[in-house]
Amino acid sequence: MTAQTATPLPDTRNRLSDDGELVTLPGVAAPARRVRVPLDDRAYDILVGDGLLPVTGRLIRETMGVRRAAVVTDETVAGHHLAVLSRALDDAGIAHGTIILPPGEGTKRFGSLETLLDGLLASGIERGQPVIALGGGVVGDLAGFAAAVLRRGTRFVQVPTTLLAQVDSSVGGKTGINTSHGKNLVGAFHQPGLVVADTGLLSTLPRRELLAGYAEVVKYGAIDDAPFFDWLERRGAEVIAGAGSARDQAVARSCAAKARIVAADETETGQRALLNLGHTFGHAFEAMAGYDGRLLHGEGVAIGMVAAFRLSVRRGLCPMADLERLTAHLAAVGLPTRPQDVTGVDWTVDGLMAPIAQDKKAREGRVRYILARGIGRSFIADDVAPAEVAALLDDILADRPEGPAVPAG
């Protein structure tokens, strides 16, 4: 393959406070937002806006200077968006093949990884030629892991098609698959070279999928951005409905928040663990629900955030009013806030404690939890005993209301 010279993206822009930089892209009606992930020689752009998919080929060509790629997607996404991406790649002179996988969380497994790697090798993709993930978090995680290990590392582009993927899984370089022991326990850190988040694609999503993604948006406010949480309380309905510019702003601000944390701690040795607010509990709820669609990832995160704030309240760390405020906002938009909201699962404390013990953030056998001193004031705690968590889960499953705070000893 002949090496190509990469051309920088257009630089016509106006700065917004925390919502990225406005950029004018040829062929796109409205300005897009650009968020930079500053990782030295692996830095990359996240582009957010309506109508980006038809120009994605040109964006890849200008950013990476390539003439060949491989597209990975799933059957559902292919029916909606593959034809547009294929035309965009053709228009940019990028030859490409496509591998279409079954949809759903069950695809994130060793068997699918082997199938995908065989397909990519058969296509002849070289190290300098990108694997393009067109889809939600499952496709992005699996394709990213394949790119990380294929030929000991090939280039990678994320084209997320769900709100959850646009604000979370497509950014930051975490890739992986699930095992019988838990979610995302096998994987690699492998940064993409470009993320193209076309918010117009979200119009094809069922409302439940949008809400699952919205839980991750709320997470960023709950971690360290109380003004963003305030804004979501006022405009969250617009974000979900796709009204005006609210959705683009929410996606860009979420990406900027994640980019800031990832740049400071790329491989999660410290503060990046904050991005897992709600996830230690949420992954346990997902695992016990069986990854069969009864509980979506974002729904598990919503329930998990409430559990984390509830643990914080009972430790005397967080005001009850902030737990109530978080719970009320999640419930108001239609997200579950307790496991009892999920039907058909026989929840047990032991069944939840087993996957919690396998949490990726564990250090020397001790699970680290993300707790909060209030909305926008989350922190990492490594002094939470299993018995304390089991007691919390027992109260949650028994639907006992939270009582007066007991200061942590």
C-alpha positions as CSV (number, residue, x, y, z in Angstrom):
1,M,0.0,0.0,0.0
2,T,1.3,3.5,-0.9
3,A,1.6,5.8,2.1
4,Q,-0.7,8.8,2.0
5,T,-0.2,12.1,3.7
6,A,-2.9,12.9,6.2
7,T,-4.6,16.3,5.9
8,P,-5.8,18.1,9.1
9,L,-9.5,18.6,9.5
10,P,-10.8,22.1,8.6
11,D,-10.1,24.6,11.4
12,T,-13.0,27.0,11.0
13,R,-14.3,27.1,14.6
14,N,-15.6,28.9,17.6
15,R,-15.0,27.7,21.1
16,L,-17.8,26.7,23.3
17,S,-17.2,26.4,27.1
18,D,-17.4,22.6,27.7
19,D,-19.1,21.4,24.6
20,G,-16.2,21.1,22.1
21,E,-15.2,23.4,19.3
22,L,-17.6,24.2,16.5
23,V,-16.2,23.1,13.1
24,T,-17.6,23.7,9.6
25,L,-17.3,20.5,7.6
26,P,-17.9,20.5,3.8
27,G,-21.1,18.6,3.0
28,V,-22.6,18.9,6.5
29,A,-25.4,21.4,6.9
30,A,-24.9,22.5,10.5
31,P,-21.6,23.0,12.3
32,A,-20.3,19.9,14.1
33,R,-18.6,19.8,17.5
34,R,-15.0,18.6,17.8
35,V,-13.6,17.3,21.1
36,R,-9.9,16.4,21.2
37,V,-8.6,13.5,23.2
38,P,-5.0,14.7,24.1
39,L,-2.9,11.6,24.2
40,D,0.4,12.8,22.8
41,D,1.2,10.9,19.6
42,R,-2.1,8.9,19.9
43,A,-4.3,12.0,20.2
44,Y,-7.5,11.9,18.2
45,D,-10.7,13.8,17.4
46,I,-14.3,13.1,18.4
47,L,-16.6,14.7,15.9
48,V,-20.2,15.2,17.0
49,G,-23.1,16.4,14.8
50,D,-26.1,15.6,12.7
51,G,-25.3,14.3,9.2
52,L,-21.8,13.2,9.6
53,L,-22.1,9.6,8.3
54,P,-22.3,10.5,4.6
55,V,-18.9,12.3,4.9
56,T,-17.2,9.8,7.1
57,G,-15.1,8.3,4.3
58,R,-13.6,11.7,3.6
59,L,-13.0,12.4,7.3
60,I,-11.2,9.0,7.6
61,R,-9.2,9.8,4.4
62,E,-8.2,13.3,5.6
63,T,-7.3,12.1,9.1
64,M,-5.6,8.9,8.3
65,G,-4.6,9.1,4.7
66,V,-5.7,5.5,3.9
67,R,-7.1,3.9,0.8
68,R,-8.3,0.6,2.3
69,A,-10.3,-0.4,5.4
70,A,-12.6,-3.1,6.9
71,V,-16.1,-2.4,8.2
72,V,-17.4,-4.3,11.2
73,T,-21.1,-4.0,12.0
74,D,-24.1,-6.1,13.1
75,E,-27.2,-7.2,11.2
76,T,-29.5,-4.6,12.7
77,V,-27.2,-1.6,12.1
78,A,-26.3,-2.8,8.6
79,G,-30.0,-2.6,7.7
80,H,-30.1,1.0,8.7
81,H,-26.7,2.6,8.0
82,L,-24.3,0.3,6.1
83,A,-25.3,1.5,2.7
84,V,-24.6,5.1,3.6
85,L,-21.2,4.4,5.1
86,S,-20.2,2.2,2.1
87,R,-21.1,5.0,-0.3
88,A,-19.1,7.5,1.8
89,L,-16.0,5.2,1.7
90,D,-16.4,4.7,-2.0
91,D,-16.7,8.4,-2.6
92,A,-13.5,8.9,-0.7
93,G,-11.7,6.2,-2.7
94,I,-11.4,3.8,0.3
95,A,-11.7,0.2,-0.7
96,H,-13.4,-1.9,1.9
97,G,-14.9,-5.2,2.9
98,T,-17.6,-5.7,5.5
99,I,-18.1,-8.3,8.3
100,I,-21.6,-8.4,9.6
101,L,-22.1,-10.0,13.1
102,P,-25.3,-11.0,15.0
103,P,-26.7,-8.3,17.2
104,G,-26.8,-8.3,20.9
105,E,-24.6,-8.7,24.0
106,G,-24.2,-12.4,23.3
107,T,-21.9,-11.5,20.4
108,K,-19.2,-10.2,22.8
109,R,-17.6,-13.6,23.3
110,F,-14.5,-15.6,22.3
111,G,-16.3,-17.4,19.5
112,S,-17.3,-14.1,17.8
113,L,-13.8,-12.7,18.3
114,E,-12.3,-15.7,16.5
115,T,-14.8,-15.4,13.7
116,L,-14.1,-11.7,13.3
117,L,-10.3,-12.1,13.4
118,D,-10.5,-14.8,10.7
119,G,-12.6,-12.6,8.6
120,L,-10.2,-9.6,9.0
121,L,-7.2,-11.7,8.2
122,A,-8.9,-13.2,5.1
123,S,-9.6,-9.6,3.9
124,G,-5.9,-8.9,4.0
125,I,-6.1,-5.8,6.3
126,E,-2.7,-4.5,7.2
127,R,-1.5,-2.6,10.3
128,G,-1.9,0.8,8.8
129,Q,-5.4,0.2,7.5
130,P,-8.3,0.8,9.9
131,V,-11.0,-1.5,11.2
132,I,-14.1,0.7,11.2
133,A,-16.7,-0.2,13.9
134,L,-20.2,0.8,12.8
135,G,-22.6,0.1,15.6
136,G,-23.2,0.3,19.3
137,G,-21.1,-0.7,22.3
138,V,-21.0,-4.4,21.5
139,V,-19.7,-3.9,18.0
140,G,-17.2,-1.2,19.1
141,D,-15.8,-3.2,22.0
142,L,-15.5,-6.4,19.9
143,A,-14.1,-4.7,16.8
144,G,-11.7,-2.6,18.9
145,F,-10.4,-5.7,20.7
146,A,-9.9,-7.4,17.3
147,A,-8.0,-4.4,16.1
148,A,-5.9,-4.4,19.2
149,V,-4.7,-7.9,18.7
150,L,-4.8,-8.3,14.9
151,R,-1.2,-8.2,13.6
152,R,-0.3,-7.0,17.1
153,G,-2.3,-3.8,16.6
154,T,-4.1,-2.3,13.6
155,R,-5.7,1.2,13.3
156,F,-9.2,1.7,14.4
157,V,-12.2,4.0,13.8
158,Q,-15.3,4.3,15.9
159,V,-18.6,5.2,14.2
160,P,-21.0,4.8,17.1
161,T,-24.7,4.4,16.3
162,T,-26.3,4.4,19.8
163,L,-26.3,7.2,22.4
164,L,-24.6,5.0,24.9
165,A,-21.7,4.3,22.5
166,Q,-21.5,7.9,21.4
167,V,-21.1,9.2,25.0
168,D,-19.2,6.4,26.5
169,S,-17.9,3.2,24.9
170,S,-16.5,4.7,21.7
171,V,-14.2,7.1,23.6
172,G,-11.2,6.2,25.6
173,G,-9.8,3.0,24.1
174,K,-11.4,0.3,26.3
175,T,-12.1,-2.8,24.3
176,G,-13.1,-6.3,25.3
177,I,-15.4,-9.2,25.5
178,N,-17.5,-10.9,28.2
179,T,-16.7,-14.3,29.8
180,S,-18.7,-16.6,32.1
181,H,-17.0,-14.9,35.0
182,G,-18.3,-11.4,34.2
183,K,-18.4,-8.5,31.7
184,N,-15.4,-7.1,29.9
185,L,-12.9,-9.2,31.8
186,V,-10.8,-9.9,28.7
187,G,-9.7,-7.0,26.6
188,A,-7.1,-4.3,25.8
189,F,-6.7,-0.6,25.9
190,H,-6.5,0.4,22.2
191,Q,-7.3,4.0,21.2
192,P,-9.2,4.8,18.0
193,G,-7.7,7.2,15.5
194,L,-11.0,8.9,15.0
195,V,-14.6,8.9,16.4
196,V,-17.4,10.0,14.2
197,A,-20.7,10.4,16.2
198,D,-23.5,11.2,13.9
199,T,-26.3,12.2,16.3
200,G,-28.8,11.9,13.4
201,L,-28.4,8.2,13.5
202,L,-30.1,8.1,16.9
203,S,-33.5,8.7,15.3
204,T,-33.6,5.0,14.4
205,L,-33.2,3.9,18.0
206,P,-36.1,2.6,20.2
207,R,-36.8,4.9,23.1
208,R,-35.5,2.3,25.5
209,E,-32.1,2.2,23.9
210,L,-32.0,6.0,24.0
211,L,-32.8,6.0,27.7
212,A,-30.1,3.4,28.3
213,G,-27.6,5.8,26.7
214,Y,-29.0,8.8,28.6
215,A,-28.0,7.0,31.9
216,E,-24.4,7.4,30.9
217,V,-24.9,11.1,30.2
218,V,-26.3,11.6,33.7
219,K,-23.3,9.7,35.0
220,Y,-20.9,12.5,33.9
221,G,-22.9,15.1,35.8
222,A,-23.0,12.9,38.9
223,I,-19.2,12.3,38.7
224,D,-17.8,15.8,38.8
225,D,-20.0,18.2,36.9
226,A,-22.9,19.4,39.0
227,P,-23.8,22.3,36.6
228,F,-24.2,19.7,33.8
229,F,-26.6,17.7,36.0
230,D,-28.5,20.9,36.7
231,W,-28.7,21.4,32.9
232,L,-29.9,17.8,32.4
233,E,-32.7,18.3,34.9
234,R,-33.9,21.2,32.8
235,R,-33.2,19.9,29.3
236,G,-32.9,16.1,29.6
237,A,-36.3,15.6,27.8
238,E,-34.9,17.6,24.9
239,V,-31.8,15.4,24.8
240,I,-33.8,12.3,24.7
241,A,-36.3,13.7,22.1
242,G,-33.5,15.1,19.9
243,A,-34.9,18.6,20.1
244,G,-32.8,21.5,18.9
245,S,-29.1,21.4,19.7
246,A,-29.6,19.8,23.2
247,R,-28.6,16.3,22.1
248,D,-25.4,17.5,20.3
249,Q,-24.4,19.5,23.3
250,A,-25.0,16.6,25.7
251,V,-23.0,14.2,23.6
252,A,-20.1,16.6,23.1
253,R,-20.0,17.6,26.8
254,S,-20.1,13.9,27.8
255,C,-17.2,13.2,25.4
256,A,-15.2,16.1,26.7
257,A,-15.7,14.9,30.3
258,K,-14.5,11.5,29.4
259,A,-11.6,12.8,27.3
260,R,-10.4,14.9,30.2
261,I,-10.3,11.9,32.6
262,V,-8.8,9.5,30.0
263,A,-6.0,12.0,29.2
264,A,-5.1,12.1,32.9
265,D,-5.3,8.3,33.4
266,E,-5.5,6.3,30.2
267,T,-5.2,2.8,31.6
268,E,-7.3,3.2,34.7
269,T,-4.6,3.1,37.4
270,G,-6.2,6.0,39.3
271,Q,-8.9,8.6,38.6
272,R,-10.2,7.0,35.4
273,A,-12.0,4.5,37.7
274,L,-14.5,7.4,38.4
275,L,-16.0,6.7,35.0
276,N,-17.3,3.5,36.5
277,L,-19.8,5.2,38.8
278,G,-22.7,2.8,39.0
279,H,-20.9,0.2,37.0
280,T,-19.7,-2.2,39.8
281,F,-23.3,-2.6,40.9
282,G,-24.7,-2.3,37.3
283,H,-22.5,-5.0,35.9
284,A,-23.6,-7.4,38.7
285,F,-27.2,-6.7,37.9
286,E,-26.5,-7.3,34.2
287,A,-24.7,-10.6,34.9
288,M,-27.5,-11.9,37.1
289,A,-30.1,-10.9,34.4
290,G,-28.2,-13.0,31.9
291,Y,-27.4,-10.5,29.2
292,D,-30.6,-11.5,27.5
293,G,-32.2,-8.1,27.0
294,R,-34.2,-8.0,30.2
295,L,-31.7,-5.4,31.5
296,L,-29.7,-3.2,29.1
297,H,-26.3,-1.9,30.1
298,G,-27.4,1.7,30.7
299,E,-30.4,0.5,32.7
300,G,-28.0,-1.4,34.9
301,V,-25.9,1.7,35.3
302,A,-28.9,3.7,36.3
303,I,-29.8,1.2,39.1
304,G,-26.1,1.0,40.0
305,M,-25.7,4.7,40.4
306,V,-28.7,4.8,42.8
307,A,-27.1,1.9,44.7
308,A,-23.8,3.8,44.9
309,F,-25.4,7.0,46.1
310,R,-27.5,5.0,48.6
311,L,-24.3,3.4,50.0
312,S,-22.8,6.9,50.2
313,V,-25.8,8.1,52.2
314,R,-25.7,5.3,54.7
315,R,-22.0,6.0,55.2
316,G,-22.8,9.6,56.1
317,L,-21.0,10.9,53.1
318,C,-23.8,12.1,50.8
319,P,-26.9,14.2,51.6
320,M,-30.2,12.2,51.3
321,A,-31.5,15.0,49.1
322,D,-28.9,14.2,46.5
323,L,-29.8,10.6,46.4
324,E,-33.5,11.6,46.1
325,R,-32.6,14.1,43.4
326,L,-30.7,11.5,41.3
327,T,-33.3,8.9,41.7
328,A,-36.1,11.3,40.8
329,H,-34.4,12.5,37.6
330,L,-33.7,8.9,36.4
331,A,-37.2,7.9,37.2
332,A,-38.7,11.0,35.5
333,V,-37.2,10.1,32.1
334,G,-38.3,6.5,32.4
335,L,-35.1,4.7,33.6
336,P,-35.3,1.9,36.2
337,T,-33.9,2.9,39.6
338,R,-34.1,-0.5,41.5
339,P,-33.8,-4.1,40.4
340,Q,-37.4,-4.7,41.1
341,D,-38.2,-2.6,38.1
342,V,-36.8,-5.5,35.9
343,T,-39.2,-8.3,35.6
344,G,-38.4,-12.0,35.3
345,V,-35.2,-12.1,37.3
346,D,-34.9,-13.9,40.7
347,W,-32.6,-11.5,42.4
348,T,-30.4,-12.7,45.3
349,V,-27.7,-11.1,47.3
350,D,-25.3,-14.1,46.7
351,G,-26.0,-14.0,42.9
352,L,-25.0,-10.3,42.9
353,M,-22.0,-10.6,45.1
354,A,-20.3,-13.1,42.9
355,P,-19.8,-10.8,39.9
356,I,-19.0,-7.9,42.1
357,A,-16.0,-9.9,43.4
358,Q,-14.7,-10.2,39.9
359,D,-14.8,-6.4,39.3
360,K,-12.0,-5.1,37.1
361,K,-11.2,-2.3,39.6
362,A,-10.3,-4.8,42.4
363,R,-6.8,-4.4,43.9
364,E,-5.4,-7.3,45.9
365,G,-8.8,-8.9,46.2
366,R,-10.4,-5.7,47.5
367,V,-13.1,-4.2,45.3
368,R,-12.9,-0.4,44.8
369,Y,-16.3,1.4,44.7
370,I,-17.2,4.8,43.3
371,L,-19.1,6.7,45.9
372,A,-20.2,10.3,46.2
373,R,-20.2,13.1,48.6
374,G,-23.0,14.6,46.5
375,I,-24.0,15.2,42.9
376,G,-20.8,16.1,41.1
377,R,-18.5,15.0,43.9
378,S,-17.7,11.3,43.3
379,F,-14.6,9.6,44.6
380,I,-12.9,6.2,44.8
381,A,-13.3,4.2,48.0
382,D,-11.3,1.1,48.8
383,D,-12.5,0.6,52.3
384,V,-15.9,-1.0,51.6
385,A,-16.3,-4.4,53.2
386,P,-18.2,-7.1,51.4
387,A,-20.5,-7.5,54.4
388,E,-21.5,-3.8,54.0
389,V,-22.3,-4.3,50.4
390,A,-24.3,-7.4,51.1
391,A,-26.3,-5.6,53.7
392,L,-27.0,-2.8,51.2
393,L,-28.1,-5.3,48.5
394,D,-30.3,-7.1,51.0
395,D,-32.1,-3.9,51.8
396,I,-32.4,-2.9,48.1
397,L,-33.9,-6.3,47.2
398,A,-36.3,-6.2,50.1
399,D,-37.3,-2.7,49.0
400,R,-36.5,-1.2,52.4
401,P,-36.2,2.6,52.3
402,E,-32.9,4.2,53.2
403,G,-32.8,5.2,56.8
404,P,-30.8,7.9,58.7
405,A,-27.2,8.1,57.6
406,V,-24.7,6.2,59.7
407,P,-21.2,7.9,59.5
408,A,-18.5,5.6,58.2
409,G,-16.3,4.3,60.9
